[in-house]
Amino acid sequence: MSDYKLLIGGALVDGDMTMDVVNPAQGKPFTTIARASENQAEQAVQAAKAAFPGWAATPIEERQAAVKAMAAAIGEHADDLARLLTQEQGKPLADAQGELAWTQGYLGHYATMSLQDRVIQDDETGFVEMRRKPLGVVAGITAWNFPILIACWKLGPAVIAGNTVVLKPAPTTPVATLKMGEIIKDIFPAGVVNIITDQNDLGPYLTSHHDVAKVGFTGSTGTGKKIMQSSADTLKRLTLELGGNDPAIVLDDVNVEKAAQNIFGGAFMNNGQVCMAIKRAYVHESIYEAMCEALAKLAEAAIVDDGLKQGTQIGPIQNAMQFEKVKAFVDHAKAEGKVVAGGEILERAGYFIRPTIVRDVTDGDELVDQEQFGPVLPVIKFDDIEDVIDRANNSPYGLGGSVWSADEDKAIDIAGRIESGTVWVNQHVAISPVAPMAGAKQSGVGVEQDQEGLNEYSQIQLVNVARSNHMGA
């Protein structure tokens, strides 16, 4: 038996298998959950398919009310969900509570939205209207860094648009998502929302399934490419929010201490396990020494511990595989540059690495060119703004970036030349439900959030009418 069950066709069911889930602060399992078989994945898809016509025909006001009720239910169970998030993901409890507050805010915004039809022509010769129709069954495949928030980034707009959903959380962080399924089970009609789990074996089944109309995915660029290949046979609609190697360009006129605090937060939020985190900081040579020193002090002062312990600022790396990857980056840091803070693997149970600041590295070093997705920040010196813009753009990624300066107009001009979907000025990872997110280059396909994101979960239908008097009737 498992502690947490699948949600299929409106019922909580045991998996055909079970799986343990590891607490990364301890490096050992803390619970056992239901694991779906391929047969159960098929049941979930068919339940969603059967529920689609009724849900698509449900008045938008009722769909909005369901999403609003979902936000309220998550709020009512926020304490339990936050504790589960910390146990499975590792983030400090306060950050887990923040993720749930964010989730409620996003769902609340989705609950105010609807697909917008548009009349293109209405005259004596004809009537042309562009309508937006729901697609069908949506497979939502989510990442392990923000399990509940990212799940609701898929689920919210999908159901508002009239689609039904099969949600598959990451294998290392499925617990809070299954608990969410238990909480919202009776809010939606049976089959509208289904939640299954796996050990990375059911993704290709969903993404190639002929009854799945769209895939919404957040995760690595490599996995995104595999999803594109898997979905090609059915030409599925795709929204892919993928990896990034976000540059921060820091000009010589900033207040170093203040900028350092904000850059540190932008780099080490969620232990650096954020697609849009600062992954490389380009700092003007005139303030380079001072900035490296300020960042090092912040890293040394950070409290790294179990996220359930009060006062913890940075928890463990989320899983053993990522822990090994980050350890390799730490080794690269020691070989390629000078580690001025951190670099230690904590000698204790769990996957702990102190936040690491590395100076005297440059483009071409693996630490700079690759996405670390962990608590390691390279700080790179520059002296020419044209050169640093070229260096920032010399990446296959284009998710986010930021420019830091006391001269706002100058910073905005530079921001406009950065090749990424989002560029912030004097801030980083400042996201909201009304701000569309779209990755450039290999950082994504499609858009999430606000009206542009909602439209991604619809199909355009053009109704083109010849007026009867024009036909001579």
Secondary structure as UniProt FT lines:
FT   STRAND          6..8
FT   TURN            9..10
FT   STRAND          11..13
FT   STRAND          17..23
FT   TURN            24..27
FT   STRAND          28..35
FT   HELIX           38..57
FT   HELIX           60..76
FT   HELIX           78..89
FT   HELIX           93..110
FT   TURN            111..112
FT   STRAND          118..122
FT   STRAND          126..134
FT   STRAND          137..141
FT   HELIX           147..160
FT   TURN            161..162
FT   STRAND          164..168
FT   TURN            171..172
FT   HELIX           175..184
FT   TURN            185..187
FT   TURN            190..191
FT   STRAND          193..195
FT   HELIX           203..207
FT   TURN            210..211
FT   STRAND          212..218
FT   HELIX           221..231
FT   HELIX           232..234
FT   STRAND          237..241
FT   STRAND          246..250
FT   TURN            252..253
FT   HELIX           256..268
FT   HELIX           269..272
FT   TURN            275..276
FT   STRAND          278..284
FT   HELIX           285..287
FT   HELIX           288..301
FT   TURN            307..308
FT   TURN            310..311
FT   HELIX           320..336
FT   STRAND          338..341
FT   STRAND          356..359
FT   TURN            363..364
FT   HELIX           366..369
FT   STRAND          376..382
FT   HELIX           385..393
FT   STRAND          397..398
FT   STRAND          400..404
FT   HELIX           408..415
FT   TURN            416..417
FT   STRAND          422..425
FT   TURN            433..434
FT   STRAND          440..441
FT   TURN            442..443
FT   STRAND          444..445
FT   HELIX           450..455
FT   TURN            456..457
FT   STRAND          458..466
FT   TURN            468..472
//
